[in-house]
C-alpha cells in the first residue's frame, strides 16, 4: 500500500529545508505556545513593588546604601535587560539611592570582558552613561574575596564589589540549563561573580564522580532537587545572599512575556515554574526518529549555537534511535574553544581533558560527542562543513531530503516498518516532556 506523503518545511539559515514524509508515521510535531508580550515598564515595576517572598525593593534600600546590581553578560542578551535596567535604576532613585551610589557588575563567570558597545547592548545607552560599570575577571585575585567553603568542598571566592555592597540585586532571565537545571538566580553569584577555582570545582559536578562514566545523570536539564551543581551554587549564593532579584521571562518570539521579582531563591524558583508552564510541550511517547531544527538564522549561525537542538531531541527520541539536526552553520568553527574540543579520539580522553579544565563550550562539545555514541546523528548543514562535521561523529547531509533518505534506509536495514517520527521545528523555544 502506498503511504500518503506530506511535505514539511523547516527554517535553515535565511532559507528553508523541506522533506516529504509518510504522514501515518508522524507521532508529534512539538511546537511552543506563544505567550503574549507584556508592557515592559509596567510589568517590571509591578514585580519590584509586589514581589515574591520579599518586601518591595523600595523598602530593601535606605539612603546612604551602596547598591550593587549584578547583571548577566552579553552571552545572555536574550534576556533583554537593556529594555528594563533603567526602570530598576529609577526605582532605586525614587527610594533615595542616587546614581552615584549604584554600580553594576557584569556576571561574566569565565567569559571575557565586554567592549563598550557590548555594555550598551546589555544595559542600554542611558544606564551606561549614568551608572558605574565593572567587568568581573575570575582570574584577578586582587578583585576576589574568600567568603567560605561549601559542603561540597568548593572554596567560594567572589567579586569584592559584590561582597562589600550594602545591597545586592541580581538581574537576568530564566531558561533551562544543560547541567545546572535552570539558569539565573544563584548562578548570578556562582559562577557569575566567582573566581576561576570556584567555578571549576562547582562545574566539575556536571561529570560523574567516577572517571570514565562521563556526564553526571543527576545534573540534567531542568533537574534541581538532587543536582549537585545546583545545590553547590545555592550554598555559594547563601554566603553572599542577594537582597533582591529581578528576572525576565521570554516567549518563543524572544519577547518579554513576564517578570519575577523578590527573594533571590523564592522568586527565581517561581520563575522556573512559570518557564515550564509557558514552554513545556507534553507528549505521550518517544519516537524512533526525531527531526530537530535550530530555528534558522541567527540561531543556526554556528554548530555551537545550534546545539540547542540536541537536548530537546534526545528527550523525545528512543535510545539508539535517529536524530536529524538542521543547523546551517556558516560559522561552524566558532567559537574556537568549542571546536578545538573535538580533537580527542575517544570519549575517555575528552572527558579527562574536560575534568582538567572545565569550560561550558568544552562541556557542550563533550555532551554532543557523547550523544553520537548513543544515537545515529545526521546533520543537515553546508557542504563545506562536511569534513568538520565528521570530526564530531555526526553524518553530514546537504539537504533534509538526503538525511531522511539515509535514515529511512537505516530503518529498513533494521527491519523497522512501524517506526515513528517526532519533529521539533523550533528547538530553542520549547521544552518537550514525555508523560
MOKAWO-V520417 format. One record per residue. SS is DSSP state (H for helix, E for strand, L for the rest). PSI is psi as a letter, one per 30 degrees, with the letter a starting at -180 (none if undefined). Layout:
# MOKAWO-V520417
[[SS,PSI] [SS,PSI]]
This chain:
# MOKAWO-V520417
[[L,k] [L,k] [L,k] [L,k] [E,k] [E,k] [E,k] [E,k] [E,k] [E,l] [E,k] [E,j] [L,b] [L,g] [E,b] [E,l] [E,k] [E,l] [E,k] [E,k] [E,l] [E,j] [H,e] [H,f] [H,f] [E,k] [E,e] [E,k] [E,j] [L,j] [L,l] [L,l] [L,k] [L,j] [L,k] [L,k] [L,l] [L,l] [L,j] [H,e] [H,e] [H,e] [H,e] [H,e] [H,e] [H,e] [H,f] [H,e] [H,f] [L,i] [L,l] [E,k] [L,g] [L,l] [L,l] [L,l] [H,e] [H,f] [H,f] [H,f] [L,l] [L,k] [L,k] [L,f] [L,k] [L,k] [E,k] [E,k] [E,j] [E,j] [E,k] [E,l] [L,a] [H,f] [H,f] [H,g] [H,f] [H,f] [H,f] [L,h] [H,e] [H,f] [H,f] [L,f] [H,e] [H,e] [H,e] [H,e] [H,e] [H,e] [H,e] [H,e] [H,e] [H,f] [L,g] [L,g] [L,j] [L,l] [H,e] [H,f] [H,g] [E,k] [E,l] [E,k] [E,k] [E,k] [E,i] [L,f] [L,c] [L,g] [L,l] [L,l] [L,l] [L,l] [L,l] [H,e] [H,e] [H,e] [H,e] [H,e] [H,e] [H,e] [H,f] [L,l] [H,e] [H,e] [H,e] [H,f] [H,e] [H,f] [L,k] [E,k] [E,k] [E,k] [E,k] [L,k] [L,j] [L,f] [L,f] [L,j] [H,f] [H,f] [H,g] [E,k] [E,k] [E,k] [E,f] [E,a] [E,k] [L,l] [L,f] [L,f] [L,g] [L,j] [E,k] [E,j] [E,k] [E,l] [E,k] [H,f] [H,e] [H,e] [H,e] [L,f] [L,l] [L,e] [E,k] [E,k] [E,k] [E,k] [E,k] [E,a] [E,l] [L,k] [L,l] [E,l] [E,k] [L,e] [L,f] [L,g] [E,d] [E,l] [L,l] [L,a] [H,b] [H,f] [H,f] [H,f] [L,e] [L,j] [L,f] [L,e] [L,h] [E,l] [L,l] [H,e] [H,e] [H,e] [H,e] [H,e] [H,e] [H,e] [H,f] [H,f] [H,f] [H,f] [E,l] [L,k] [L,f] [L,j] [L,k] [L,f] [L,f] [L,b] [E,k] [L,j] [H,f] [H,f] [H,h] [L,l] [L,k] [L,f] [L,k] [L,e] [L,e] [L,g] [L,j] [H,f] [H,e] [H,e] [H,e] [H,e] [H,e] [H,e] [H,e] [H,e] [H,e] [H,f] [L,f] [L,i] [L,k] [L,l] [L,f] [E,l] [E,k] [E,j] [E,k] [E,l] [E,k] [E,k] [L,a] [L,f] [L,g] [L,g] [L,l] [E,k] [E,g] [E,l] [E,l] [E,k] [E,l] [E,b] [L,k] [L,f] [L,e] [H,e] [H,e] [H,e] [H,e] [H,e] [H,e] [H,e] [H,e] [H,e] [H,e] [H,e] [H,e] [H,e] [H,f] [E,k] [E,j] [E,k] [E,l] [L,f] [L,l] [L,l] [E,l] [E,e] [E,k] [E,k] [E,j] [E,k] [E,k] [L,f] [L,g] [L,a] [L,k] [L,g] [L,f] [L,h] [L,e] [L,l] [H,e] [H,e] [H,e] [H,f] [L,f] [H,f] [H,e] [H,e] [H,e] [H,e] [H,e] [H,e] [H,f] [L,g] [E,k] [E,k] [E,k] [E,g] [E,a] [E,k] [E,k] [E,j] [E,k] [E,j] [L,j] [L,e] [L,h] [L,f] [L,h] [L,e] [L,g] [L,k] [L,l] [H,e] [H,e] [H,e] [H,e] [H,f] [H,f] [H,g] [H,f] [L,k] [L,e] [L,l] [H,e] [H,e] [H,e] [H,e] [H,e] [H,e] [H,e] [H,e] [H,e] [H,f] [L,j] [L,k] [L,l] [H,e] [H,e] [H,e] [H,e] [H,e] [H,e] [H,e] [H,e] [H,e] [H,e] [H,e] [H,e] [L,f] [L,f] [L,f] [L,l] [E,k] [E,k] [E,k] [E,j] [E,j] [L,a] [L,k] [H,e] [H,f] [H,f] [H,e] [H,e] [H,e] [H,e] [H,f] [H,f] [L,f] [L,g] [L,l] [E,j] [E,k] [E,k] [L,f] [L,l] [H,e] [H,e] [H,e] [H,e] [H,e] [H,e] [H,e] [H,e] [H,e] [H,e] [H,e] [H,e] [H,e] [H,e] [L,f] [L,g] [L,j] [L,f] [L,h] [L,l] [L,l] [E,k] [E,k] [E,k] [E,j] [L,f] [L,i] [H,e] [H,f] [H,g] [L,k] [E,j] [E,k] [E,k] [E,k] [L,none]]
